[in-house]
Amino acid sequence: MFHLLAKLGLSQRTCVYCDVRIEETAESQIVIQNGELTACQTVSSLGAFVRVFNNGRWFYCSTTAVSELDAVLAKLIAQSETLCGVPVVEPLWEPPGHVENRSMTDDKNVEIAGADHPLGLKRQLCLDYAGLIEEFPTIANFELNYRDMRKIKYFASSTGVSFSATFQQYGFNLNYTLKGENGAHFSDRFNCFGSCFEDLRGFADQLRESIRESHAFLTAPIIVPGTYRMILNNAVVGVFAHESFGHKSEADFMIGEGRAMAEWAIGKVVGSPVLSIVDDGLLEGTSGYCPIDDEGTPAERTYLIKHGILCGRLHSLETAKALGECPTGNARAVNFEFEPIVRMTATYVEPGDLDFAAMLALVPDGIYVKDFRYGTGMSTFTIAPRKCYRIRDGRIAEPVRVNVISGSVFETLQNVEACSNDLELFSSAVGGCGKIEQWPLPVSFGGPKVLVSAMTAS
């Protein structure tokens, strides 16, 4: 692939800038619904995304004809030259001429990504986990979704930047619904993730324990609506950081939006002094691992909030130029069919210094939010929990059902009282983050457990 890219002579092209990204991908999918195998397949793809910047505008093309990239480039450049004499749009972007020539290749990862386990072995693993459901007659229905992806990217630009990078992830979600007496129902989920297939073995006991815990919520009372002190578990903290703050930190939302720039001004106090939020694409073994982005910018550890102060944003080359800031390695595309846009990688709250027992001791009465179904939010957030427990006299007490926790993002950031000393990241190979039409992009999120002085539950 590098030989193919070298033959394109990108630095000699008659345009301001151009780059080419080639992706080789293999993905497997297995679905088991109520014991029946409904999907079992592996799909491979090879394609490229070509970009040209000329006369103040971008020209794009995606193609599976990787042997014809020279013709694709020539066509895009010819299209761009037809704009000569037309008023030029003031560019928000300039070619990354300041970026040193770079070649990044991990031969070990390329070798690993080139080999994989047979589909039949993956199917048997899924059937074994699904077979555990028979031990629980109260499970009314279930669906096991297995996904894996192995991808190698090759990139070259007219400024001499080049790299190859690999990414692979494996995992499954088991969604199930329990049915108890008097028609009571409770739906729950078990998630398993790994950076290689063998990481998925050995979770039978954890799955059984998860199902046993779920039974306690069949008879759990519904929470009395109101404002409570809450401790959010690690994954719940992550989805809050991702949905309510991470998306607002993606700099393309700021372009041309004076109100957003004022609301999210660098240096502004936006949270409690104990709160720091980071985006980091360098965390191997997570679904947010992205060591170099789709414009050739290396990933870095970017503080979005540090000790309650807004101190950073996530950038592509274009948004960094527009706002007079530095690129952060967050220009990502979901696959070769799309252009890179500003996206998160692994977004998390940094841990504090309290252990969980000490944090519980600070709460004479409140709610422990252990898991979530989904989360949404920008200025106002909503998180739908799965499992919650009352906290009484500094100890976890009985399970309780909570439909929604919600609030103002700014108020909640200010209401963070403490962060625990245990950092956990949530990764999933099933689903991902969505933005505009690009979904699902692999990301991860998490943090410590966080104590919030006031949140609304209903």
Summary of the structure (lengths in Angstrom):
residues: 458
radius of gyration: 24.0
end to end distance: 55.0
largest distance: 75.9
contacts: 1564
relative contact order: 0.14
helix: 24%
strand: 41%
